[in-house]
């Protein structure tokens, strides 16, 4: 990464360039705004040293500064000027300049500022890389049919710029799916900015999205400006206020907006991904969501399955969370007993993957020792039977004749196992120790053929 020096005076730019090269910095030189912007578009620099006054240029230093902070906000810009005064310095800092040096400048002063600015640039790049690694390290996991279908649909949209609407229950991993699209797209090196529609106060939504300009603080970019070149993710878009919806619709149409308190049009290049846990068509019918915005956002709808639809993935997800909590928080790296694995696969998960993650964190924090996780440590299983050999008869089962009690038990047991294996008859038969044909006959005799708790489809549709 290089330092770009922009000055209309040849002697100055070459002198500064020679000094920086002697210090080991690679440099590039530009005499006017056209050369400057061409070099930036070719490869953004690590640092810019920019003269305010540029003869025979379409843009002066402040104009270039505005463009750089809009398109490459992480690049520090040091302003230099032979006509410097406090007003120019303040104006430059308000527009996002890193520092201001007045000509004729002291070489030692210049080197101190350059060293600080390059360190800032390095730290920003490292932070971006760490964020990318953090996302990559928590990549999507699973081997179930439902998960493979989801991943295949996500892979189809990664290389396009089409707007994607992710629909699914809370906690299913919609943001992770959005980040997967971003990380495997042509915009992977650009920002991924999340807009939490539910947590931003309605009266502040526009300021947060579009930014603002004030005499005291200058330009304060909003989330859309920060996402320029990358992806903006509207989390739970149904919670966005109606007034803001109309303005977002205009941004999606025009790809530009005006900051609060400002007059300049800000152009943005964005890919938009949205998510919702609600039925947006119902929200439209109730007048709470704009049909036009729905049509703009719902170009490629993708359903994110509930954890109950991908129970085969629970053991892998559980081990991933155990490993993650061990590395990030120092919690015990415990194994998972086969009995606990079975219980986890049969538990209800209304909170989906988020709930599973919370359960594992709780078990690791409260558990004693470092042995395998056992069923009695899991929520709802704390009051285990008094002994392994004793059967506790609860509810009405104790009042039934043996034949009816056995049928009730078999029905509940087989439904639980079928639910655990996602309706797959072959895998259920293998686990319970029956031939597949015998299991079919048993299910028919119990009156449960063609029924499924996981989706209402006949069992035969899940067979391998």
Backbone torsions as a table, in degrees:
resi	resn	phi	psi	omega
1	UNK	NA	140.5	-170.9
2	UNK	-113.2	171.1	171.1
3	UNK	-104.3	127.8	179.7
4	UNK	-99.8	121.8	-179.5
5	UNK	-107.6	121.7	-177.0
6	UNK	-120.1	111.8	-179.6
7	UNK	-156.7	136.4	-179.1
8	UNK	-77.2	-12.9	178.0
9	UNK	-92.3	114.2	-175.3
10	UNK	-58.7	-43.6	-177.8
11	UNK	-59.6	-42.0	-178.0
12	UNK	-66.1	-51.1	-175.0
13	UNK	-65.5	-35.9	179.4
14	UNK	-73.1	-37.3	177.3
15	UNK	-62.2	-49.7	178.9
16	UNK	-61.6	-39.9	178.7
17	UNK	-61.9	-43.9	179.5
18	UNK	-63.7	-42.1	179.8
19	UNK	-61.1	-45.8	-177.5
20	UNK	-69.2	-36.8	177.3
21	UNK	-64.4	-38.5	177.3
22	UNK	-61.7	-27.6	178.5
23	UNK	-86.6	1.7	176.5
24	UNK	95.1	7.2	-179.8
25	UNK	-90.7	130.8	170.4
26	UNK	-72.3	135.4	-176.5
27	UNK	-126.9	155.9	169.4
28	UNK	-130.9	148.7	-173.6
29	UNK	-121.1	142.1	175.6
30	UNK	-140.0	138.8	-177.1
31	UNK	-99.6	-16.3	-177.0
32	UNK	-148.7	175.3	-174.5
33	UNK	-67.3	-36.1	-179.6
34	UNK	-64.2	-45.9	177.5
35	UNK	-63.2	-40.3	179.9
36	UNK	-59.7	-51.5	-176.9
37	UNK	-66.4	-33.9	178.1
38	UNK	-64.4	-42.1	179.5
39	UNK	-67.6	-37.5	178.1
40	UNK	-65.6	-42.4	179.7
41	UNK	-66.7	-30.7	178.1
42	UNK	-67.9	-46.2	176.4
43	UNK	-162.6	118.0	179.2
44	UNK	-59.7	134.9	-179.3
45	UNK	-78.5	168.6	172.5
46	UNK	-78.5	-26.5	-176.6
47	UNK	-156.4	143.9	173.5
48	UNK	-117.0	136.1	168.3
49	UNK	-112.1	113.5	-163.7
50	UNK	-125.6	125.0	175.3
51	UNK	-78.5	140.5	179.1
52	UNK	-68.7	-44.2	-173.6
53	UNK	-102.0	119.2	-179.4
54	UNK	-125.0	111.8	-180.0
55	UNK	-69.1	146.8	174.3
56	UNK	54.8	37.5	177.4
57	UNK	-120.4	148.0	177.7
58	UNK	-69.1	-29.4	-176.4
59	UNK	-124.8	142.3	172.5
60	UNK	-90.5	-178.2	-175.7
61	UNK	-60.0	-39.4	179.6
62	UNK	-65.2	-39.9	177.9
63	UNK	-63.0	-43.4	178.6
64	UNK	-63.7	-42.7	178.8
65	UNK	-57.3	-45.1	179.0
66	UNK	-59.5	-44.2	-178.4
67	UNK	-65.4	-41.2	-179.3
68	UNK	-66.1	-45.1	-178.6
69	UNK	-69.1	-23.1	176.3
70	UNK	-77.0	-46.3	-173.1
71	UNK	-93.6	-28.5	-179.0
72	UNK	-136.2	66.8	-170.7
73	UNK	-63.1	-17.9	-178.5
74	UNK	-86.4	-4.9	-179.3
75	UNK	-83.7	117.3	176.3
76	UNK	-69.3	140.2	180.0
77	UNK	-124.0	120.6	175.9
78	UNK	-100.5	120.8	-178.0
79	UNK	-89.9	135.2	172.4
80	UNK	-126.8	147.6	-179.7
81	UNK	-160.5	139.3	174.5
82	UNK	-83.2	-8.2	-179.9
83	UNK	-114.0	28.9	-171.5
84	UNK	-68.3	144.3	170.9
85	UNK	-150.2	174.9	-173.6
86	UNK	-63.3	-33.5	-179.5
87	UNK	-65.0	-42.9	179.6
88	UNK	-65.6	-42.8	179.8
89	UNK	-60.2	-46.0	179.9
90	UNK	-62.9	-42.3	179.8
91	UNK	-62.1	-41.2	-179.5
92	UNK	-66.6	-44.1	180.0
93	UNK	-63.4	-39.9	179.1
94	UNK	-63.1	-31.5	179.3
95	UNK	-83.5	1.6	173.7
96	UNK	108.2	8.5	178.4
97	UNK	-63.5	146.4	179.9
98	UNK	-74.3	-42.0	-178.3
99	UNK	-160.4	173.1	-176.7
100	UNK	-137.3	128.4	178.4
101	UNK	-126.3	134.4	-178.9
102	UNK	-96.6	135.2	172.8
103	UNK	-75.8	149.7	-12.4
104	UNK	-71.3	135.4	-174.0
105	UNK	-101.9	156.4	175.7
106	UNK	-82.0	130.9	-176.2
107	UNK	-60.7	-42.2	179.4
108	UNK	-61.5	-40.2	177.6
109	UNK	-62.7	-43.5	179.3
110	UNK	-59.5	-44.7	-177.2
111	UNK	-66.1	-36.1	177.2
112	UNK	-63.3	-45.9	-179.8
113	UNK	-64.2	-43.1	-179.8
114	UNK	-62.6	-44.6	-179.7
115	UNK	-61.2	-42.8	178.6
116	UNK	-63.9	-44.8	-177.3
117	UNK	-66.3	-39.0	178.8
118	UNK	-66.5	-36.3	176.3
119	UNK	-65.4	-41.0	175.8
120	UNK	-59.8	-44.6	179.5
121	UNK	-61.9	-43.4	179.4
122	UNK	-62.0	-43.9	-179.8
123	UNK	-64.2	-38.3	178.4
124	UNK	-64.2	-41.9	179.1
125	UNK	-65.3	-40.8	179.1
126	UNK	-64.5	-39.6	178.3
127	UNK	-62.6	-40.9	177.9
128	UNK	-63.0	-43.1	-179.5
129	UNK	-64.5	-41.2	178.2
130	UNK	-63.2	-39.6	177.8
131	UNK	-63.6	-39.7	179.3
132	UNK	-65.8	-41.1	179.3
133	UNK	-65.4	-38.3	-179.7
134	UNK	-62.0	-42.0	178.1
135	UNK	-66.5	-44.0	-178.4
136	UNK	-64.5	-36.4	-177.5
137	UNK	-69.3	-23.6	178.0
138	UNK	-107.4	41.4	-177.1
139	UNK	-62.6	163.5	-176.6
140	UNK	-66.8	139.5	-175.3
141	UNK	-126.2	144.7	174.9
142	UNK	150.7	158.5	177.6
143	UNK	-136.1	4.2	-179.7
144	UNK	-69.4	163.5	178.2
145	UNK	-61.2	-43.0	-179.2
146	UNK	-63.1	-40.3	179.8
147	UNK	-68.2	-43.7	179.8
148	UNK	-61.9	-36.1	176.7
149	UNK	-64.9	-44.4	177.9
150	UNK	-59.9	-48.9	-176.7
151	UNK	-63.7	-38.6	178.0
152	UNK	-62.7	-40.8	178.3
153	UNK	-66.4	-39.3	178.6
154	UNK	-65.5	-41.1	-179.7
155	UNK	-61.6	-30.6	-179.4
156	UNK	-67.8	-24.8	-174.5
157	UNK	-106.8	-1.6	-174.1
158	UNK	-63.7	-39.2	-173.1
159	UNK	-89.3	-2.7	179.2
160	UNK	-97.8	177.1	174.0
161	UNK	-110.1	12.4	-177.6
162	UNK	-62.6	144.3	178.0
163	UNK	-75.8	135.7	-174.4
164	UNK	-118.4	136.5	174.4
165	UNK	-113.6	114.5	179.5
166	UNK	-96.2	121.8	-177.6
167	UNK	-117.7	132.3	178.8
168	UNK	178.2	167.6	-179.2
169	UNK	-65.0	159.4	175.2
170	UNK	-59.0	138.2	176.1
171	UNK	85.9	5.9	-177.4
172	UNK	-83.2	-10.3	179.5
173	UNK	99.4	34.3	-178.8
174	UNK	-66.5	-39.7	178.9
175	UNK	-67.2	-37.4	176.5
176	UNK	-61.5	-38.7	177.1
177	UNK	-64.3	-40.5	177.8
178	UNK	-63.9	-42.0	178.9
179	UNK	-67.0	-32.6	176.4
180	UNK	-62.2	-44.9	177.3
181	UNK	-58.5	-47.0	-178.6
182	UNK	-61.2	-48.4	-174.7
183	UNK	-67.0	-21.6	-179.9
184	UNK	-107.5	15.3	-179.5
185	UNK	-104.3	176.6	176.4
186	UNK	-72.5	-6.6	-179.6
187	UNK	-103.5	16.4	-172.8
188	UNK	-59.7	-30.9	-179.0
189	UNK	-85.1	-6.1	-179.9
190	UNK	-95.1	170.8	-174.5
191	UNK	-66.3	151.3	167.3
192	UNK	-118.4	112.4	-173.9
193	UNK	-116.6	125.5	-179.5
194	UNK	-96.0	130.4	173.3
195	UNK	-107.0	108.4	-180.0
196	UNK	-85.2	93.2	-173.2
197	UNK	-59.8	-30.3	-176.2
198	UNK	-81.4	-29.5	-172.2
199	UNK	-92.6	-14.5	179.8
200	UNK	-87.2	128.0	179.9
201	UNK	-61.1	133.8	-176.1
202	UNK	-52.1	-38.9	-176.9
203	UNK	-71.4	-15.2	178.9
204	UNK	-106.1	-3.5	-172.9
205	UNK	-56.4	-47.2	-176.2
206	UNK	-67.0	-39.4	178.3
207	UNK	-64.7	-40.6	179.9
208	UNK	-66.4	-40.0	-178.0
209	UNK	-76.0	-46.7	-170.9
210	UNK	-98.5	-12.4	-177.3
211	UNK	81.1	-176.3	-179.5
212	UNK	-151.8	162.1	175.2
213	UNK	-128.8	127.5	177.1
214	UNK	-135.4	151.3	178.3
215	UNK	-60.1	-32.4	-176.3
216	UNK	-76.9	-41.8	-172.0
217	UNK	-111.2	-3.8	-179.3
218	UNK	69.6	-143.9	-176.9
219	UNK	-86.8	128.1	173.5
220	UNK	-121.6	102.0	-175.6
221	UNK	-62.1	143.0	174.8
222	UNK	-89.8	-177.7	-176.1
223	UNK	-62.9	-37.3	-179.8
224	UNK	-65.3	-40.5	178.5
225	UNK	-66.5	-38.4	179.0
226	UNK	-66.1	-25.7	-178.3
227	UNK	-89.4	2.8	-175.9
228	UNK	-52.1	129.2	-179.6
229	UNK	88.2	-13.4	-176.5
230	UNK	-119.9	-135.9	-174.4
231	UNK	-122.2	134.7	168.9
232	UNK	-109.7	128.9	-176.6
233	UNK	-112.4	113.7	177.9
234	UNK	-89.1	100.3	-179.1
235	UNK	-79.0	126.1	-178.2
236	UNK	51.1	65.9	-173.5
237	UNK	-64.5	-20.1	179.8
238	UNK	-64.8	-19.1	-179.9
239	UNK	-85.7	0.7	-178.7
240	UNK	-74.2	132.1	179.4
241	UNK	-58.1	147.4	-177.8
242	UNK	-57.4	-42.1	-179.4
243	UNK	-61.4	-39.0	178.2
244	UNK	-70.9	-33.2	179.1
245	UNK	-57.2	-42.4	-178.7
246	UNK	-65.8	-36.0	-180.0
247	UNK	-73.4	-36.9	175.2
248	UNK	-63.6	-40.1	177.7
249	UNK	-58.0	-42.2	180.0
250	UNK	-66.8	-37.9	177.9
251	UNK	-63.8	-43.0	179.7
252	UNK	-64.0	-31.3	-179.9
253	UNK	-77.9	-45.2	-172.3
254	UNK	-98.4	-16.3	-175.9
255	UNK	58.2	31.7	175.9
256	UNK	-156.8	163.2	-179.2
257	UNK	-160.1	174.2	177.5
258	UNK	-118.3	134.1	177.5
259	UNK	-67.1	153.6	174.4
260	UNK	-61.0	127.0	-179.2
261	UNK	83.1	-2.6	-178.8
262	UNK	-107.3	173.6	178.8
263	UNK	-123.8	-22.4	-177.8
264	UNK	-74.7	142.4	173.7
265	UNK	-79.6	131.9	178.6
266	UNK	-107.8	117.5	179.5
267	UNK	-90.5	139.8	-179.8
268	UNK	-133.8	145.8	173.9
269	UNK	-112.4	106.6	-172.6
270	UNK	-131.4	146.1	162.2
271	UNK	-104.6	134.9	-174.6
272	UNK	-110.0	126.8	172.3
273	UNK	-123.4	133.5	-178.4
274	UNK	-124.0	162.5	175.3
275	UNK	-142.0	157.2	176.9
276	UNK	-157.2	147.1	171.9
277	UNK	-106.9	2.8	-179.1
278	UNK	-107.5	165.3	174.1
279	UNK	-83.1	101.7	-175.2
280	UNK	-66.2	-28.9	177.4
281	UNK	-65.1	-38.1	176.1
282	UNK	-66.2	-39.3	178.0
283	UNK	-63.2	-37.3	177.0
284	UNK	-63.9	-44.4	179.5
285	UNK	-61.9	-29.4	178.8
286	UNK	-88.2	0.7	178.3
287	UNK	78.1	17.9	-177.1
288	UNK	-101.8	-6.4	178.4
289	UNK	-143.2	139.9	-175.2
290	UNK	-79.8	130.1	178.9
291	UNK	-59.1	-41.3	-177.7
292	UNK	-62.9	-40.5	179.3
293	UNK	-68.4	-39.9	176.5
294	UNK	-57.5	-44.9	-179.9
295	UNK	-63.4	-35.3	179.8
296	UNK	-71.5	-39.7	-174.8
297	UNK	-84.0	-29.0	-171.3
298	UNK	-92.9	42.3	-179.3
299	UNK	-67.8	-47.7	177.3
300	UNK	-122.9	98.1	178.0
301	UNK	-81.1	133.8	178.1
302	UNK	-131.8	126.7	179.0
303	UNK	-87.1	131.2	176.5
304	UNK	-101.3	116.1	-171.4
305	UNK	-70.1	150.7	173.9
306	UNK	-71.0	159.5	179.8
307	UNK	-62.7	-31.1	178.3
308	UNK	-63.3	-21.1	178.5
309	UNK	-89.8	-5.6	-179.2
310	UNK	-137.2	50.6	-177.3
311	UNK	-63.9	-25.4	177.1
312	UNK	-60.0	-24.2	-176.7
313	UNK	-85.2	-9.5	-173.7
314	UNK	-59.9	-44.8	178.5
315	UNK	-59.7	-43.5	-179.6
316	UNK	-65.3	-43.7	178.2
317	UNK	-62.8	-40.7	-180.0
318	UNK	-61.8	-46.4	179.6
319	UNK	-65.0	-34.9	176.1
320	UNK	-63.0	-44.4	179.9
321	UNK	-65.8	-40.1	177.5
322	UNK	-59.0	-46.8	-179.9
323	UNK	-64.2	-40.5	-178.2
324	UNK	-66.2	-44.3	178.9
325	UNK	-66.3	-33.1	177.5
326	UNK	-64.6	-44.7	-176.5
327	UNK	-76.4	-35.8	-174.3
328	UNK	-90.2	-29.7	-176.0
329	UNK	-123.5	-2.9	-179.5
330	UNK	73.9	17.9	178.0
331	UNK	-73.6	159.0	-175.3
332	UNK	-59.2	138.6	177.9
333	UNK	-89.3	74.8	-173.5
334	UNK	-85.2	153.5	172.8
335	UNK	-80.2	173.2	178.9
336	UNK	-120.7	117.4	179.6
337	UNK	-67.2	155.0	-179.5
338	UNK	-62.8	-33.9	178.9
339	UNK	-67.0	-42.5	178.7
340	UNK	-66.1	-36.5	177.0
341	UNK	-60.1	-44.2	178.9
342	UNK	-62.7	-44.4	179.9
343	UNK	-62.0	-43.5	179.7
344	UNK	-60.0	-37.8	-178.5
345	UNK	-72.5	-19.3	-177.8
346	UNK	-104.2	-6.8	-179.7
347	UNK	-72.1	150.6	171.3
348	UNK	-73.7	143.1	-177.9
349	UNK	-129.9	69.6	179.7
350	UNK	-63.6	-26.3	178.0
351	UNK	-92.9	1.4	173.1
352	UNK	60.7	-142.7	-173.7
353	UNK	-63.3	-35.9	179.0
354	UNK	-61.4	-41.5	178.5
355	UNK	-65.9	-41.2	178.1
356	UNK	-60.3	-44.0	178.9
357	UNK	-60.2	-44.5	-179.7
358	UNK	-64.9	-38.5	179.2
359	UNK	-63.0	-45.0	-178.7
360	UNK	-65.5	-40.3	177.9
361	UNK	-61.6	-43.1	179.8
362	UNK	-62.1	-44.3	-179.1
363	UNK	-62.9	-42.2	-178.3
364	UNK	-68.9	-33.4	179.8
365	UNK	-74.2	-44.6	-173.5
366	UNK	-89.1	-17.7	-175.5
367	UNK	-66.7	154.8	178.6
368	UNK	-109.3	135.8	178.9
369	UNK	80.4	-173.9	-177.0
370	UNK	-123.8	14.1	179.4
371	UNK	-73.6	-179.7	-179.4
372	UNK	-60.2	147.1	175.0
373	UNK	-69.7	130.4	-177.8
374	UNK	-110.9	160.4	-175.9
375	UNK	-56.0	-37.9	-176.2
376	UNK	-65.9	-11.6	177.5
377	UNK	-85.3	-9.8	-176.0
378	UNK	-89.8	147.6	-179.3
379	UNK	-56.1	133.9	179.4
380	UNK	87.5	-6.9	-179.2
381	UNK	-119.4	11.1	-177.0
382	UNK	-63.0	-37.9	-179.1
383	UNK	-91.7	80.3	-179.4
384	UNK	-74.7	164.7	177.4
385	UNK	-56.9	151.4	-176.3
386	UNK	-59.2	-31.0	175.4
387	UNK	-152.2	161.7	-178.2
388	UNK	-64.2	-24.5	-174.6
389	UNK	-96.8	-9.0	-176.4
390	UNK	-97.3	136.6	178.9
391	UNK	-105.7	124.8	179.1
392	UNK	-90.5	119.1	179.8
393	UNK	-93.3	109.0	-177.7
394	UNK	-110.9	169.0	175.8
395	UNK	62.1	-141.4	-175.7
396	UNK	-90.3	-3.9	-174.9
397	UNK	-63.0	-31.0	-178.8
398	UNK	-68.8	-16.1	-177.9
399	UNK	-94.3	-3.7	-174.4
400	UNK	-91.6	152.4	170.0
401	UNK	-63.2	160.2	-174.1
402	UNK	-56.5	-45.1	-176.1
403	UNK	-62.5	-45.1	-178.8
404	UNK	-68.6	-38.0	178.6
405	UNK	-64.1	-41.2	179.4
406	UNK	-64.3	-42.0	179.0
407	UNK	-63.4	-39.9	178.6
408	UNK	-63.8	-44.0	179.1
409	UNK	-62.9	-47.0	-178.2
410	UNK	-61.7	-41.3	179.8
411	UNK	-61.5	-48.6	-178.7
412	UNK	-65.8	-40.2	-179.0
413	UNK	-64.3	-47.8	-177.0
414	UNK	-68.9	-38.0	176.3
415	UNK	-62.6	-38.9	178.4
416	UNK	-63.1	-43.7	-179.3
417	UNK	-69.2	-39.6	178.1
418	UNK	-64.7	-40.6	177.0
419	UNK	-61.6	-42.0	-179.7
420	UNK	-60.2	-41.4	-177.1
421	UNK	-95.8	22.9	173.4
422	UNK	63.2	28.1	178.5
423	UNK	84.9	5.3	-177.8
424	UNK	-80.9	110.8	-175.5
425	UNK	-67.4	-40.7	-177.5
426	UNK	-60.9	-46.7	-178.4
427	UNK	-70.0	-35.9	177.6
428	UNK	-64.1	-45.2	180.0
429	UNK	-61.1	-41.7	179.1
430	UNK	-62.2	-41.9	-177.8
431	UNK	-68.7	-43.2	-175.1
432	UNK	-83.0	-5.1	176.2
433	UNK	80.2	36.9	179.1
434	UNK	-126.7	153.9	169.0
435	UNK	-68.5	149.1	-178.0
436	UNK	-59.6	-41.5	-179.4
437	UNK	-65.2	-37.7	178.9
438	UNK	-67.0	-37.1	178.4
439	UNK	-66.0	-40.5	176.7
440	UNK	-58.6	-44.7	-179.5
441	UNK	-64.3	-42.0	179.6
442	UNK	-62.1	-44.4	179.6
443	UNK	-62.3	-39.3	179.5
444	UNK	-65.9	-39.9	-179.1
445	UNK	-67.7	-28.0	178.9
446	UNK	-87.7	-2.2	177.3
447	UNK	75.3	27.6	-178.1
448	UNK	-118.2	10.5	178.0
449	UNK	-66.6	135.9	177.9
450	UNK	83.2	7.8	-180.0
451	UNK	-114.1	143.5	176.0
452	UNK	-148.8	129.3	178.5
453	UNK	-73.5	-19.1	-174.2
454	UNK	-88.4	-8.5	178.9
455	UNK	-178.9	-0.4	175.5
456	UNK	80.8	7.4	179.7
457	UNK	-92.7	158.1	174.4
458	UNK	-63.9	148.0	-176.7
459	UNK	-60.6	-35.0	-177.1
460	UNK	-56.9	-25.1	-178.6
461	UNK	-71.3	-16.3	-176.3
462	UNK	-100.4	-0.9	-174.9
463	UNK	-72.2	151.8	177.5
464	UNK	-92.1	NA	NA
